[in-house]
Amino acid sequence: MGKTLVRALDGVDLEIPEKSFTVVMGPSGSGKSTLLYLLGGLDRPSAGQIEINGARLDQMDENQLAHFRRKTVGFIFQSFNLIQSMTAHENVGFPMQFAGISSPERDRRALQLLARVGLEERSRHKPNELSGGQQQRVAIARALVNNPALILADEPTGNLDTSSGNSIMHLLAELHQQGRTVLVVTHDPRMTRFATHKIFLLDGKVVTEQAYQQAVLE
Amino acid sequence: MRTLDLLRLIFGNLNRRKARVALTAIGVVIGTAAVVILVSLAIGLQRNANEQLYGIGDLRQIQVYPTFGGEGMPMPGPVQGGKPLETKLLTLQALEEIRAIPGVAKIIPRDYMMANLLLRYKQFDGYSNIIAVDVNDLAELGLQAKQGETQLQRGTVVIGPMVANSFYNPRLRPGQEPPPPPELYGQTIQFIFIKWDKDGKEIRKMAMFKVVGVLKETRGESDWSMYMRLEEAKTYNEWAMGRRINYNKDGFGQVIVVVEDVEQAIEVSKQITDLGFQAYTPQSYLQGINNFYLILQVIFGGVGAIALLVAAIGIANTMTMAILERTREIGLMKAIGATNRDVLAIFLGEAAGIGFVGGLGGVLIGWLAGQGINVVAIIYLANQTAQQGGVPPSVAVYTPLWLPLFALGFSTFIGLISGLYPALRAATMIPVLALKYE
């Protein structure tokens, strides 16, 4: 956007193993969210290649990207991004509408997932009637409805208190244990305890943990 | 995305912002109501005009007259392209030419009375238009009897229902109450034919005719006319002219051509004109009137459509604002797997939905207003016609079934068109930018 090209990511070359719990650490402006959006097919690289499960995202058209997002990826955002006019139950079921799943099946699956995140009692509540932690749980349930192989979370604990944040972290760890690939972008160091892989970003470049720690200390 | 889910989502989204949707839809309501009322009014006017015109005669009939023209005539006939027309008389041979035109069912020669005529019955004197026709039964001309029969025989006449009104008592003194018109059915009327010789001396010839039938009212020429057989009138015309009439040379005064089907009337009439005669059909008159009302409908509809156009700008504005406010929602929809087409369908659907809801309101209000106008107008016009005579209108504003359906479809279409630009903007948003929009 705009006329000046900003290199949010520069020369990043990395591989994320399947079924890993990868944590991407970096300060604001390091390009970690850009990395997540590129991996989720929400943004396109101006140069370079992105390959997920053998599919080249950089070569897909808009329609193919939409199908990729629908089938392969579940997004979790810092600000939850729930639709305020819909109940928790409707928010969870919403992605299935685009997948053409029938209404009874949507209801069944949405209730099942709400139960899994411990919110079956709150299914008829609207987002503004739920706490931050509960809203993020609804968002996680929504990310899971199409049974994606890859969960991408952008600062999932950023807007939550410590206890709610912990509970969300455990929920993500649980998803990883169930065999999904989880990638979390954060600057919360607590998240690294669940990580099987860590990536450190500084000014759009991948750096070692040492270099990162040093830069943070400085 | 399933159609039912899409519709549910669209109306759910509209329901979310009731006040704004209602305010935007008011414009559409006004526009659609205007289209329905104005077009209904134009259709009502047309129906009224057609009802009033029922007296113009049988639509299958074409009136054919001879053409009198040529240079050096004291009264030049009709001119086409600056050239005087050739004289073309309705001779027996000409009748054969007309009969050969496809679609012609019947040819009925007609003539006028050339002598001056005074009618006398008891103390009454009267005048009437005499129509001499070459038919045995006036039913062939589409005429029906109110009293008696429509069969014409020698020495009989069939009269129009108003003929008796022209009878008056010449010996009535000023101030004296005129007597009611005489009942002529079944009576014998004295016909006094009058002509003048070279010296200006009046010559009279008397004849008696029995009235065997009175026709039903047609609001046309027949109401004030007396019908008699052509050959009988010919005898008196020969007396008036002082010579024999040869139809092969003199031709008939007029011929009525009856076509097989109303639809053929204009085409046959055109072919008769091409043969050089003067042809008039009420069908062409009616078509001209109908064309006029069609133009009126289009103009009236156009005025309503302008109101809808203004409403369309309102819809476009509302949708543009909605898309700005819901940018993050659009980003989210794309993140959870909505295609550009899904987003386009949702926002186009919402715009069309506003058009549809407004259209529904407009059709209802337009129809109700039309009914209201009808009640008031019919009472007023019925009073007017009761005072002035004539046929009271049965309807002032007429809404045919197709009109509300068309208006509803049109308002929905207008909504759809208005939403095109905002919806395209929404559909082509870059997901990541939409998600980050503050």
Interface residues (C-beta under 8 A of the other chain):
Chain A: M1 Y37 G40 L42 D43 E62 N63 A66 H67 R69 R70 K71 F75 F77 N81 I83 S85 F94 P95 Q97 F98 A99 G100 S102 S103 R142 N146
Chain B: M1 R2 D5 L9 G12 N13 R16 R328 E329 G331 L332 M333 K334 A335 I336 G337 A338 T339 N340 R341 D342 I430 P431 V432 L433 L435
